[in-house]
Amino acid sequence: MSFQEKDVKELQINPWKAIGDEWMLVTAEKDGKVNTMTASWGGVGIMWGRPTATVYLRPQRYTKEFVDAGEIFTLSFFGGHAKKAMGYLGSVSGRDEADKIVKSGLHVTELEGRPAFEEAELVLICRKLYVQEMKPECFTGREEIEKWYPDRDFHTMYIAEIVKAYQKV
């Protein structure tokens, strides 16, 4: 199977299901190495007149170093077919296991010279536009802080333009 470029506005994706229920992989390259992590928080929409994706990465995540190091990252969606592999990739750090992608059973490929996964059904190539660390004083209430940030390890938010979309054919 191969990938075909698609107009992002023609994609049929339910972001609540694809991100929240089925999850996605956030993948980037740094110094010739690829790292990925599973994410279930994020969104897609329009910002500054462009199709965008928003992802949130905690400071301790190794993949954050890779996303921070470059201009481009990818989001890979599997339609719920790779949950076991994604569960593994979300629980093991590339700092501790350099071959975690190989151990997951997924296979890295390149689209537009960027790392993605052969098994993905949809890959979004994203160019960072805005990066902001979440700050406790910006929350309107304490409930989210107490529930989601007991260690005060606030996410960094990335808003990225979706520059290309590829769907499995």
Salt bridges, closest charged atoms under 4 A:
GLU5 OE1 - LYS164 NZ 3.71
GLU22 OE2 - LYS17 NZ 3.78
GLU65 OE1 - LYS30 NZ 3.46
GLU65 OE2 - ARG95 NH2 2.89
ASP68 OD2 - LYS64 NZ 2.70
GLU97 OE1 - LYS103 NZ 3.28
ASP99 OD1 - LYS103 NZ 3.83
GLU112 OE2 - LYS164 NZ 3.47
GLU119 OE2 - HIS107 ND1 2.44
GLU121 OE2 - HIS81 NE2 3.09
GLU146 OE2 - ARG142 NH2 3.20
GLU146 OE2 - ARG152 NH2 3.09
ASP153 OD1 - ARG58 NH1 2.88
GLU161 OE1 - ARG50 NH1 3.67
GLU161 OE1 - ARG127 NH2 2.73
